[in-house]
Amino acid sequence: MSTGRFSRSLMQGNLAETPLADLLGFLQRMRKTGQLMIERTRPRQAAGVFVRDGQPYHALCPPEVGERAIHALLSWPEGRFAFVPEAQGDETSITSDLQAILLDGMRRLDELERWCQDLPPRITVMYRVLDGERTGAVRLTLAEWRLVQLVDGARTIADLIALSYDSPAETASELHALIAAGLITDRPDYGFLDAVVLRSGAPGAGVRAAMLSRHLIDRSDGKETLRETVEHIPAPIQQVLDEVVLLLRAGALRVLAGEDAVRRHLL
């Protein structure tokens, strides 16, 4: 059976060809009972919707549960799905009618699109602005702080919206606020890395056992710049710099050159 088509013996496909709203509508018309399993690869995530006589009664799209999970799934442009007949959920997280859920979800998608019009394209990779004076002067909400922590110099706007704890529209609004405040950017300035030279500190000085820590300590020999060190470590740049900060504070790394740059951009 080709992708995106239905039959009595098998139901599977891709949301790119069969949108979730159409899929749930089909299950309702056929009064199906079972679990709709959905997964995607970027970012890797799995979700599920349980229906009884065609009506959803439980949904999970981590971290969302219930109606918010279906709202989150409506924003997935693609994802493989398969329906498991007669599978039972262990709780009830949805009491609203399917049509009401879909209407509310579509309204939220419209809000998301409006916010995204003021954002860079969704395939744009975002970076944190490394400027202690600027970041220290801005007060963040808990949601904004969580979102900033997801920005690692490898994730796109689409990734951040998908991984956020908030709804897509709320996350797009938060991204807009963070960009306007100058805390995240699509044009990173890592020029200061050329001025910084690090050297490993005293043995046993609060060294973490993580592989990334060992890479940083081994490469920090006082001969190469921090840019050269970062370029030779296969990890998102923000993740590497976050680890540098931890090792500097633990005394496992010492600054040989570029102390002013380290103080302004990292510490």
N, C-alpha and C positions, 0 to 999 in steps of 0.2 A: 504494500500500500504506500502511496507517495506521501511525503511530508505534508502535514496540515490537513489531512482528510480524515473523516470519521468512518468507522464501521462498527458493527455489533460485536465483533471479536477483538478489535484492537483500536485504541484511540491514542495517537501520539502525533507530534509535529513540532513546529516552532512558532513562537509568538510573532516572529517577523512576517509570517504568512497568515496566521490565524490569531488576531489580537485577543487579549484576555477577555474583553467585554463580549466578543462574539462567542468565545469558547464557553464562558459561563452562561450566556443566553441559550446556547445549544443544550447544555446540561440541564438547564431549567425546563426547557421545552420537552426534553426526553425524560424528565423526572428521574434523573440518574442519582444513585447513591454510591458514594465511594470517595476516593482521595485523588485530587489533581496535584501531581508532583511537577515542580518546575525548577530548572536550574540554568544558570548562565555561567560564562567563563570569565567575563571582565566587567566588574570584579567577580571572582568566584563566589557564588552564593546559591543556596538552595532554599526553596519555599514550598508551601503546600496549602491547599484549600480543600476542606472537607465539605461535602454536600450531602444532604438527605432529601430525597424526592426532588432534587434539583435546586434546593435552597441552601446556600452556604450557611454553615453554623459554626465553623471554626477556621481560622486562617493564621498562618505564621510566615512572616518574612522578616527574619531577625534584623533589627531588634523589635520590629513592629508585630503586634498581635491583633486579631480581629479585623474590624473594618479598615483600620489604618494599614494593615498588612495588604489588603486588597488594593487600597489607594496606592501604596508603594509599587505593587506589581503592575498596576496600570501604566506606570512610567517606564517599564522595561521595554526597550525597543526590540529585544530579541531574547530568546531563551527556549531551551528544549522542554517539552512537556510530555507527560504520559498520565493516563487516567487508570487508576486501580479500582475496579468495581468492588463494591461492598466493604471497602476498608473503612474502619471506624475511628473517629477522633475521640480523645479521652477528655475533652472539655468543650464547653460552649462559650465562644467569645463573640458571636454575632447574633443579634436578634432583629436587626433591621431587614426590610425587604431588599432583594437583590437590586431592583430598579432604583431604589433610593440610594443604595451604596454606590452604584455606577454613576448616577447623576452627580452625587457629591464628589466622587473621584474625578469625573470629567471637569467639574468646576475647579478643582484643585489643580488639574493639569493646565487649564487655561491660565490660572494665576502663575504657575511655574513658567509658562511660555512668556508671559508679560515680564517677569523678572529676568528671564534669560535674555531678553532682547537687549538689556543693558549690561550683559556680561560678555566676556570673550567667548568665542565658539567653544562648544562643550568638549572638543578634543584638545583644548589648550591645557598644557601642564602648568601648574601653579607652584610658586615658591614662597617661602617666608621671607620677609624683609629683615635682614640681619642688621639692625640698628638699635642698640640698647636705649638710646635717648628717646627715640620715637616710640618703641614698643612699651617702654616704661611709663610713658605719659598717657597711654590709652587704657581705659577701664573696659574690660570685656565681660559679657554675660557668660554664664556657665556653658551655654550652647556654642557661643562664639569661640570660647577657649578650647572646647572639645574639637571644633572644626579646625582651628589653627593647628592642633596636634596632628591632624590627618594630613596636613600639607607637608609633603616630603621631597618635593622636587622630582617626583616620578608620577604622581597621580594627576589625572586630568580633572577638569570641572565635573564631567560626567561621573568619574569615580568618586569624587567627594560628595556629590549629591546622593549617590547610591549608598555610600558607607555611613553617612551621617545618621545620628539618632533622631533627627527631626524630619518632618515631612519634606519632600522635594521643594515645594514652594517656600517653606520656611528656611531651608538650607540655602536656596538661591538668594533669598533676601539677606541672609547672614553673610554670604560670600560678597554680595554687593557692598555691604557695610564695611567688611574687612578690607576690601580693595580701596574704598573711598578713604578709609582711615590710614592707608599706606602700610598695612601690616602684611598683606600678601600681594604678589605681583606675578605677571606672566613674563616679565623682563628682569631676571635676577642680575644683581651686581655683586659678583664674587671677586672683584679686583683685589680686595684686601688679602685674599689667600696668597697672593704672590709675595706679600711682605712678611708673612708669618713663617717662622721656622721653629719646630718643636723638637724636643729630645725627651726620651723616656726618663722617668723619675727614679727614685730609689726603689730597689726591688722590694716587693711586698707592700708598697705604699698605697693601699686601698685598691689594688688592681682587681677588676672584675674578671670573671672566668669566661665571659662571652667571647666567641671567635672574633667578632668585630673589634673588641678591645685588644685582643692579642695582635691582630693585624696592625692596628694603629700604633701600639707600643713597639712592635718589631720594626715598623717602617720609620718611626720617629727617631732618626739617628743624628739629628742636628745638621744634616747635609742637604736635604731637599726641602722645598717649600711646602706649605700646607696644601697648595693646589696640586703639586705633584703627588703628594701622599693620597689625597682624595681621589685623584684620577686613577690610581692603581688599586682601589678597593671596590669590588663589585657590589655596591649597595647604593640606594638612593642617597644623594648628597646631603639632604637634611638629616637623615638617619645617622650618617657618618659624623656630621658636625655636632649633633646632639650627644653622640658618644664622646667626642673630643671634649665637650664642656664637662661631662661627668668625670672624665679622666683628669682634666686640669684641676677640678675642684678636689679630687681625691689625692692629688699630688703625684699621680702616675705619669703625667706628662708635665714638662717644664717649657716655658717660653724662652727661646734663645734670641729671637728677633721678632719685631712687630708687636710689642706688648700693648701699645696704644690701640692697634687694630683689633687685637684680641679682646681688650677691655670694652671697646665700643661695639663690636659686632657679635661677640660670643658670650661674654660674661656680664 
